[in-house]
Amino acid sequence: MHWTDLRSDTVTQPTAAMRETMVRAPVGDDVYGEDPSVNALQARLASDLGFEAGLFVPSGTQSNLIGLMAHCQRGDEYIVGMDAHTYKYEGGGAAVLGSIQPQPIVHAPDGTLPLDAVERAIKPIDPHFARTRLLCLENTWHGRALPLDYLAQARELCDRRGLSLHLDGARMFNAAVALRVAPREITQHFDSVSVCLSKGLGAPVGSVLLGTRALIETATRWRKVVGGGMRQAGMLAAAASYALDHHVARLADDHARAARIAEGLQGAEGVHVVAQHTNMVFIEVPLERHDALRRAMDAAHVRLSIGYTQAIRLVTHLDIDDEGAARVVRALRSFAAGGESAPT
Ligand SMILES: *Cc1c(COP(=O)(O)O)cnc(C)c1O
């Protein structure tokens, strides 16, 4: 039975054409820097996004971690959103493995970190304090594309106060597509950027960290240290390159389907749409109905992340077509109307 899975855009399956590309990919030993498919992916993304160099890594978590470790020494500090993936959803890796102290800041509702709060959090140079080195932003944040003028202001602050600026751009391409700008319009403001290929872009594995040649050299050392040096990784890199060729513009379809799901749920009693941005819809269902919701979605063969946070996040992606989006709306509306098992 086919399941309609909106837990995350990480669940996408590689397409038949992508698998073909993977099988044919020329490969080498990437720890020796000899995998042509990995090198091509890294060079292409660096050039597209305006950086000197790129580094292919197994996950976005590792990309952020080694990026932070390349920017910061032991006893340094990075300023980060209270709800940011790097701070909250990566096992505290920067602190655990990098001896880097996080300084969390409460997000504004639009996903930005208010720059006056960022500036107040910068520590004086004094042995009492960790050395504030880096500001880390996330784009998209809960599906929201950060405003371009905010990015320019963050850059200005970092230049003025001597900080580096890192972007957790796991879904940066969603932001660029939603804002209808070239990705470079976003990435130009940052010293380093991490992008995920295995989310809405649909590759099975992988992220790329981008930065200066010197930063990427340091990050390459840390990638080896944390066990991320892969050998014939070109088959994975080829899938990522395929995704960049074929799956970026179509992110607009995911955004349109998320908007349609949000619209379709308007007026459904007991299923409240809180927000919809890019490929994400956030709904609230009264907590005491979560068990019933889980049963109803199981019966309708719809997978949602229920129970992690108050708001339930629905994420559209490559494997959710128009019929899938419609099925989710029918299942949730039927649940709202009191039926436990919705037709699929
Ligand atoms: C998914 C994600 C990452 C990285 O996740 P991995 O599962 O380690 O690839 C980083 N930041 C954000 C915002 C993400 O959504």
The ligand as an ORCA input file, in Angstrom:
! r2SCAN-3c Opt
* xyz 0 1
  C      17.704     18.698      7.839
  C      18.387     19.900      8.335
  C      19.754     19.896      8.617
  C      20.654     18.700      8.455
  O      20.082     17.506      8.678
  P      20.703     16.082      8.335
  O      19.552     15.216      8.620
  O      21.851     15.908      9.247
  O      21.124     16.067      6.907
  C      20.302     21.075      9.059
  N      19.569     22.172      9.209
  C      18.264     22.222      8.935
  C      17.522     23.490      9.084
  C      17.627     21.082      8.496
  O      16.319     21.126      8.230
*
